Amino acid sequence: MRAMNRPRWKAHCLAALAALPFLAAQAQTGSAGTADSSSAGNEPPPAAAEDSAEGKQARSPWLLVPLISSNPKLGTSLGGMAGYVTKFDEKSEPSLMVVQAQGSNTSSRTVSVGGKFYWNENHDRIVVGAVGGKVTNDYLDFLGSGQEVRSDENLHAYFMRYQHEVFPHWFMGVQGLYSNYGVDGTDPTSEQALDQAGLAGVVSSGLGLIVTYDTRNNTNNPTSGMVAQLHNLAFRDGLGSDVDFDVQTAQLQWYYPTSENNTVVVHAKSRWTQDAPESKESTVELRGYTRGQYLGRNGLTLEAENRYMFKPRWGAKAFAGVACLYGNGQSCGGDNVYPMVGGGVFYILKPESNMVVSAEFAKGNGDNRGFYLNFGHRF
């Protein structure tokens, strides 16, 4: 395990890049209709009026949702998402197009666009995303040296994943990722410190294959079924990458309903890297931890979550997990193990498309913790 007072720019960039496959947003818009003056005395009772308003909001294709994340290492980030939901045919899952903007109290700013699209009676699916922004950080104790360093970082990244159903529940496809971020000191002293630490900009460009087995009853808020994925990315100089390296990932999500209102979810993920530069190695991906704070050649994540619907559109969740980093002489034990517990609530914004917004708090070891208000479930 390599844990240090790692520059925030790596954590910001890693978090933004990791979010690319999941660029999506939603919330309800619109207002309750007013009673027609010609129908005085025939207004529905308050409860019926409320149901009618929720029905109109649920049917609206437009989505808006605030975004909040806060942890002691990256500060507080505020933003919002706007999206549009549509269906290309009756049998396909709802498709979603989104725009997202966020800013933090460290003067970081990012803007993302993307979408998830399902068509051909759910036989084809594609996820696309792009993110750009600027991250500004002040370091009072740069890498524990006691030196004050200020840096500006520019980020541009793009992601695409396409899959086609080749057999019932089996999907095969291709994916690609391009990222480019540069780091500049805002004064000669800061520039020299960054150069001495080897913190230069990196261009990564890779292509890969993906195989998915998916039996979930829906993709946004599943209550039964499972999804298993195996995929890779090969970053090569011939594709524009500064460094040749490989990343392989295996992931399983299993949804088991224990009652009409309760679902138990199990999530397992393993990520392996080969010849990857330090900033592209595996990191702890659990809620409550900052991406990029802890790095290792390979990573393993195990999580369990219980989701209980206590009202038709309101639910509560409790979760726990553990992650470890290993490889290059490290093993899954001791200081390389990272536990986490947490809980939260979620609200079904669009019942017909099973889209939700979640508020969660997670606590890891030491001062690792975080609060999140965002679109969807983590898995």
C-alpha positions, 0 to 999 in steps of 0.5 A: 500500500502506498498512502501519502499526502498525495496531491489532490489533483490526482484524486480529482482527476481519477474521480472524474475519469472513473465517473465517465461510464456512469454520467447520468442525472435526474430529478423531478420538474414541473408543478401541480396543476391549478384547479379550473375555476369552472369546476369549483367544488369538484377539486380532488381531495388534498391526497389525490391532488398530491398523487396527481402532481407526482404523476405529472412530475414522474411523466415529465421527460426532464430531470434536474438534481443537485449534487453534493459530495464532502470529505475531509481530503477534497473539501465540499463539492456542489453542482447539478445535473440536467437530463432528458429521458426517452425510450426508443421502443417499448421493450428497451430500457429508458435512455438518458442524456445528461449534462453535469457541472460541479465546483468545489471550495478548492476552486475546482470546476468540471463539466460533463456530458454523456448518456446511456442509450438502449434500443433495438428492443434492448438488444443494443446498448451504449454509454458515452461521456466526456468531461473537462475542467480545471483543478486548482489546489494549494498545498501547505505541506506538499508531499510532507516536505513542508513546502507550500505549492500551488498548482493548476491542472487541466483535464479532458477525457472521453469514454465510449462503451458499446454492447450487443446481445449475442445470446439471451442475457449475454452481451459482447462489445468494445470500449475506449477511453482517452484522458489528457491532463496536465499539471503546471505550477503557478510560480517557479518554486511550485513548478520546480517542486512538481518536476522534482516529484515527477508529477507531470501531465499524462495522456492515456488512450486505450481500447478493449473488449467487454463481455456482460451477463445481465438478468436484472429486472431493470438497470436503474433500480434492480430488485432481482437478478444479477450482472457479471462483467469482464472487460479490459483496456489496452493503452498503447503508444500507437493509440496516442498513449504516453505509456503502454499498459493494461487494465483488466476488470471483473465485476459481479452484482447480485440482487436478491429480494428477501421480501416485497419491500426488501432487497439484499445486494452483493457487489464484488470487483477485482481490478488488475494492472500491468506496467501501469504508471502509478497514477493509473494503478488500482485505488480504493473505490469504497464510499468514504475513501478518496480515489487516488489516496491509496494506490496499489498494482491490483485492487479487490472490493467486496460490498453488501447493501440492504435496501428497504422501501418504507414508503412507495417511493422512499427507501433506506439503505445500510451497507458495509464493505472492505477493499484491499490493494495488493501486488508488487510485494503487497498482500491483502492483509494488515495496512492494505485492508480498508473497511467501510460502513454507512447508510442513507436514504433514496427516493424514486424520482421516476417510477416508470423508469426506476430512476432514483436519487440517493443521500449517503454517509460512509465511514472508513478507517481513520479520518476517511469519511464522506457524504454524497447526494447523487443520482442512482445507486452506487451499484 
